[in-house]
Amino acid sequence: MNATHTTVPYHCLISVQTRGGAFLTAERVLNVDESHPDVTRGALVKLMRAEAAEQVGHSDFVVLFFSAEPNRLGR
């Protein structure tokens, strides 16, 4: 049986605030295989938290905003 894989680009955005009061907003376009059972909104949040932690240098922050939307207009 052949499984079809549907890869869709998602624009992900996360805004965080550190304990010290600094803010960071990070964004990425992720190619998401929507047919894979492990691909969830929670998995995208975890990936973007890791992206923010890399940029901030630690993971001691709170998420103020998160968005994951298909990266297309119209249609």
N, CA, C and O of each residue as an XYZ file, in Angstrom:
300
protein
N       0.838     -1.172      0.000
C       0.000      0.000      0.000
C       0.886      1.239      0.000
O       1.807      1.344      0.810
N       0.617      2.161     -0.888
C       1.387      3.394     -0.989
C       0.675      4.503     -0.237
O      -0.499      4.784     -0.475
N       1.398      5.122      0.665
C       0.840      6.253      1.408
C       1.211      7.538      0.677
O       2.338      7.694      0.207
N       0.270      8.438      0.588
C       0.565      9.734     -0.014
C       0.958     10.696      1.089
O       0.379     10.696      2.175
N       1.939     11.503      0.792
C       2.418     12.487      1.750
C       2.057     13.872      1.232
O       2.393     14.244      0.108
N       1.385     14.603      2.055
C       0.995     15.960      1.711
C       1.844     16.922      2.524
O       1.634     17.081      3.726
N       2.798     17.560      1.871
C       3.657     18.522      2.553
C       3.142     19.923      2.273
O       3.005     20.342      1.124
N       2.861     20.635      3.358
C       2.318     21.982      3.255
C       3.223     22.941      4.028
O       3.548     22.672      5.185
N       3.638     24.059      3.412
C       4.428     25.035      4.158
C       3.547     25.804      5.148
O       2.495     26.329      4.783
N       3.994     25.859      6.398
C       3.304     26.609      7.447
C       4.193     27.759      7.904
O       5.390     27.580      8.128
N       3.599     28.937      8.038
C       4.310     30.087      8.600
C       4.054     30.059     10.102
O       2.915     30.197     10.549
N       5.123     29.880     10.880
C       5.016     29.796     12.335
C       5.649     31.028     12.956
O       6.697     31.498     12.513
N       5.000     31.540     13.985
C       5.448     32.748     14.667
C       5.291     32.529     16.161
O       4.268     32.021     16.620
N       6.316     32.919     16.923
C       6.251     32.816     18.377
C       6.829     34.091     18.977
O       7.860     34.590     18.527
N       6.154     34.610     19.997
C       6.658     35.756     20.765
C       6.798     35.312     22.208
O       5.894     34.696     22.773
N       7.945     35.632     22.802
C       8.224     35.224     24.180
C       8.743     36.414     24.982
O       9.218     37.408     24.433
N       8.633     36.272     26.309
C       9.211     37.251     27.218
C      10.019     36.495     28.263
O       9.536     35.532     28.859
N      11.263     36.943     28.478
C      12.127     36.292     29.456
C      11.803     36.796     30.858
O      11.110     37.798     31.034
N      12.320     36.079     31.846
C      12.140     36.481     33.241
C      12.696     37.887     33.480
O      12.190     38.628     34.322
N      13.742     38.244     32.729
C      14.347     39.565     32.854
C      13.596     40.666     32.120
O      13.967     41.836     32.213
N      12.539     40.303     31.387
C      11.718     41.302     30.723
C      12.013     41.497     29.247
O      11.338     42.288     28.589
N      13.001     40.799     28.711
C      13.314     40.930     27.286
C      12.262     40.203     26.444
O      11.708     39.185     26.859
N      12.002     40.743     25.265
C      11.044     40.155     24.335
C      11.765     39.622     23.108
O      12.804     40.148     22.707
N      11.214     38.589     22.523
C      11.733     38.049     21.264
C      10.557     37.541     20.445
O       9.646     36.905     20.975
N      10.585     37.828     19.155
C       9.641     37.234     18.219
C      10.461     36.512     17.162
O      11.359     37.092     16.552
N      10.140     35.231     16.953
C      10.841     34.419     15.956
C       9.812     33.872     14.976
O       8.665     33.608     15.337
N      10.249     33.706     13.721
C       9.354     33.160     12.719
C      10.113     32.212     11.807
O      11.315     32.361     11.590
N       9.385     31.228     11.274
C       9.949     30.277     10.319
C       8.831     29.761      9.429
O       7.666     29.731      9.826
N       9.198     29.359      8.231
C       8.288     28.613      7.379
C       8.741     27.166      7.456
O       9.871     26.836      7.096
N       7.840     26.302      7.931
C       8.137     24.886      8.110
C       7.341     24.072      7.112
O       6.135     24.270      6.961
N       8.014     23.155      6.428
C       7.315     22.242      5.528
C       6.794     21.081      6.361
O       7.572     20.273      6.869
N       5.489     21.002      6.498
C       4.835     20.057      7.389
C       4.193     18.926      6.575
O       3.416     19.173      5.652
N       4.530     17.697      6.930
C       3.900     16.523      6.320
C       2.615     16.255      7.094
O       2.637     15.626      8.152
N       1.503     16.733      6.563
C       0.224     16.647      7.268
C      -0.288     15.214      7.421
O      -1.197     14.966      8.213
N       0.284     14.274      6.674
C      -0.168     12.891      6.781
C       0.530     12.137      7.912
O       0.130     11.022      8.247
N       1.561     12.727      8.501
C       2.308     12.065      9.577
C       1.563     12.249     10.905
O       1.218     13.378     11.256
N       1.307     11.166     11.648
C       0.508     11.275     12.879
C       1.170     12.081     14.003
O       0.476     12.568     14.895
N       2.502     12.228     13.975
C       3.187     12.974     15.031
C       3.210     14.477     14.781
O       3.665     15.236     15.637
N       2.733     14.911     13.635
C       2.711     16.340     13.325
C       1.430     16.928     13.913
O       0.329     16.727     13.400
N       1.620     17.660     15.007
C       0.503     18.295     15.697
C       0.844     19.755     15.951
O       1.990     20.175     15.790
N      -0.151     20.513     16.344
C       0.088     21.909     16.716
C       1.067     21.962     17.892
O       1.938     22.830     17.943
N       0.917     21.025     18.838
C       1.830     20.960     19.980
C       3.269     20.720     19.560
O       4.192     21.280     20.152
N       3.468     19.893     18.543
C       4.825     19.629     18.042
C       5.425     20.894     17.426
O       6.619     21.154     17.568
N       4.585     21.677     16.740
C       5.074     22.926     16.151
C       5.418     23.940     17.238
O       6.403     24.667     17.108
N       4.623     24.002     18.306
C       4.929     24.888     19.438
C       6.280     24.496     20.030
O       7.122     25.357     20.288
N       6.485     23.199     20.245
C       7.745     22.715     20.826
C       8.939     23.090     19.949
O       9.980     23.511     20.454
N       8.782     22.934     18.638
C       9.849     23.295     17.706
C      10.146     24.790     17.754
O      11.308     25.196     17.758
N       9.102     25.605     17.791
C       9.299     27.054     17.824
C       9.826     27.522     19.177
O      10.579     28.495     19.235
N       9.448     26.849     20.270
C      10.042     27.172     21.586
C      11.544     26.910     21.550
O      12.326     27.688     22.096
N      11.948     25.813     20.906
C      13.373     25.504     20.783
C      14.089     26.571     19.953
O      15.213     26.962     20.270
N      13.434     27.036     18.896
C      13.993     28.110     18.068
C      14.195     29.377     18.901
O      15.245     30.013     18.824
N      13.186     29.739     19.696
C      13.280     30.926     20.545
C      14.377     30.742     21.595
O      15.146     31.669     21.849
N      14.459     29.562     22.204
C      15.481     29.295     23.226
C      16.883     29.425     22.639
O      17.795     29.927     23.296
N      17.047     28.972     21.406
C      18.357     29.099     20.748
C      18.717     30.569     20.554
O      19.863     30.968     20.762
N      17.737     31.362     20.157
C      18.008     32.782     19.908
C      18.226     33.564     21.208
O      19.060     34.467     21.261
N      17.468     33.211     22.259
C      17.576     33.915     23.542
C      18.795     33.415     24.335
O      19.405     34.171     25.090
N      19.138     32.139     24.153
C      20.270     31.571     24.869
C      19.861     30.756     26.086
O      20.717     30.226     26.794
N      18.552     30.652     26.338
C      18.028     29.847     27.445
C      16.542     29.622     27.211
O      15.953     30.193     26.293
N      15.944     28.788     28.048
C      14.516     28.493     27.860
C      13.662     29.007     29.019
O      12.537     28.547     29.218
N      14.196     29.959     29.779
C      13.459     30.534     30.906
C      12.633     31.718     30.413
O      12.982     32.875     30.647
N      11.532     31.409     29.726
C      10.658     32.444     29.189
C       9.233     31.931     29.148
O       8.975     30.735     29.285
N       8.311     32.869     28.954
C       6.912     32.504     28.758
C       6.518     32.842     27.319
O       7.007     33.809     26.733
N       5.639     32.038     26.777
C       5.136     32.278     25.426
C       3.961     33.255     25.522
O       2.982     33.005     26.226
N       4.080     34.359     24.807
C       3.019     35.355     24.778
C       2.074     35.135     23.609
O       0.883     35.434     23.689
N       2.632     34.599     22.504
C       1.832     34.412     21.297
C       2.440     33.305     20.466
O       3.661     33.183     20.376
N       1.585     32.496     19.858
C       2.026     31.479     18.909
C       1.001     31.384     17.794
O      -0.205     31.432     18.038
N       1.489     31.248     16.564
C       0.608     31.073     15.420
C       1.265     30.107     14.438
O       2.475     30.149     14.220
N       0.445     29.237     13.851
C       0.896     28.339     12.785
C      -0.225     28.285     11.747
O      -1.296     27.732     11.996
N       0.039     28.858     10.603
C      -0.972     28.952      9.540
C      -0.368     28.488      8.236
O       0.823     28.692      8.001
N      -1.172     27.859      7.370
C      -0.662     27.526      6.042
C      -0.126     28.794      5.369
O      -0.757     29.850      5.427
N       1.036     28.681      4.735
C       1.716     29.841      4.158
C       1.244     30.066      2.724
O       2.008     29.919      1.770
N      -0.023     30.422      2.596
C      -0.548     30.733      1.268
C      -1.661     31.771      1.408
O      -2.292     31.902      2.456
N      -1.873     32.484      0.344
C      -2.944     33.469      0.296
C      -3.913     33.090     -0.802
O      -3.508     32.579     -1.846
N      -5.166     33.333     -0.578
C      -6.166     33.059     -1.601
C      -6.424     31.577     -1.810
O      -6.253     30.771     -0.896
N      -6.829     31.234     -2.993
C      -7.175     29.887     -3.434
C      -8.383     29.403     -2.716
O      -8.834     28.282     -2.951
